[in-house]
Amino acid sequence: TGSRTADTRAALVEYFRDYGRIMIATEAAAEGVNLQFCSLVINYDLPWNPQRIEQRIGRCHRYGQKHDVVVLNFIDLSNEADRRVYELLDQKFNLFNGVFGASDEVLGAIESGVDLERRIKQIYQTCREPEQISFAFEQLQQELAHEINAQMVNTREQLFEHFDEDVLQKIKIDSTASLDRYERLLLNLTKGELQQYVKEIDGGFVLKSLPTGAPTGIPLGEYELPRRDGEHHIYRLSHPLAQWLIHQAKARQLPAAKLEFDYNASPTQAAVIKELQGKSGLLQAHCVTVTSLERAEDHIVLCGRTDTGERIDQEELEKLLGFPVARIDLVEQENSATDLMDDLNRRKTGILQDVNQRNLKYFEAEVEKLDGWADDLKVGLEQEIKELDKEIKEVRRTAKAAPDLEEKLNWQKKQRELEKLRSRNRRELFDKQDEVDARRGELIGELEDKLEQNVEELPLFAITWAVN
């Protein structure tokens, strides 16, 4: 570039990318360098200006980054001021959680951040006792809270108003949205089944009491998916309450009904559902259970068509069922579902193909482990035989050079013992190869039994639907 400083920086970055493992840098590296090949940022110290921290993290969070960027911060927890600075940056400015850039709405509320940096510096200079420091930071947080909250509310309202639901899911607009798909489904099922027994909280629920028939020994209190602070109960698919609720829901007999979905009542948008406004059709849900490799896996299969015969795929139907329902009417069971049965069979075929692919990978992995074990045995024994061959040659050479009959005889005995050992190792090698072949046959037999598939199908419910 002609600039020695710029060329030096570029050379350092290139060396780090191609050869280095760790780069130690001053604040000078917080701007003007691209480190998207790196996915770990360690803040040895934390600037008081949150935008400077965002700039540091942004060196790695650039176009081309293929991994989640992990940020580690060194904090002196014995220092009340340092601890409160981190608390402010983490909890108020949300710098270290979620998707990079999610704190933009907060940072936008404080403009350059210079004033905040000046305020924190003032606290460091004027406060000496932990109580003084704590009180000063409490005041600062309260003063910032109004600006930050107002900015966040405004930003989120705009996002919910203008962004598609899929976009909101990708940017993880709140902690509930940051749950994965199955966690959200489990949380929705739990709230729907328990209703008055739970109180909804962000990313979880408060279990106030247990309904009749629920498993005993389940503690009341706050549950989270996933656990974030270590104080709340963790709630997952294997939890006894979750298992009981799933069993209750699957066993419930649901009459045929007509559901009218209100698209405009939803806080989020979905382009694929918007296209269904003014349309109606049929929807059926089945639980398809595939038993293979000595385990059973359930698949909820949704099949749907519009009244004009348009097929609706699984993902769209899942989105549709997540929209608010304005009206429910019981109807006669629909019999004109031949097309839906065709869709169900098509989905079952796809599920079985996926299962077969996974089983194939399992089989290949087992065979690879067996081959690796066989190779280890073979290599070890062959190496021993080679070493014995060398030793036998050396003994023969020494025996030929023996000066008298007695010594020559002793070397001949030594040679015979080594040759016996070599013969035994060769036989052992053949025996091990036979053992490998036998084990391979057993493995194939075991896998044949395990790979046998059993498919069961359970109708869950059928509805007619309309989107207003």
Secondary structure, DSSP 8 states (H G I E B T S, - for coil): ---HHHHHHHHHHHHHHHT-S-----GGGGSS---TT--EEEESS--SSHHHHHHHHHTTSSTT--S--EEEE---TT-HHHHHHHHIIIIIS--SSSSTTTTHHHHGGGTTSHHHHHHHHHHHHH--SHHHHHHHHHHHHHHHHHHHHHHHHHHHHHHHHHSBHHHHHHHT-STTTTS-HHHHHHHHHHHHHHGGGEEEETTEEEE----TT--TT---EEEESS-SSSSSEE--TTSHHHHHHHHHHHH-----EEEEE-GGGSSSB-HHHHTTTT-EEEEEEEEEEEEETTEEEEEEEEEEEETT--EE-HHHHHHHHTS-EEEEEE-------HHHHHHHHHHHHHHHHHHHHHHHHHHHHHHHHHHHHHHHHHHHHHHHHHHHHHHHHHHHHHHHT-SSHHHHHHHHHHHHHHHHHHHHHHHHHHHHHHHHHHHHHHHHHHHHHHH--EEEEEEEEEEEEEE-
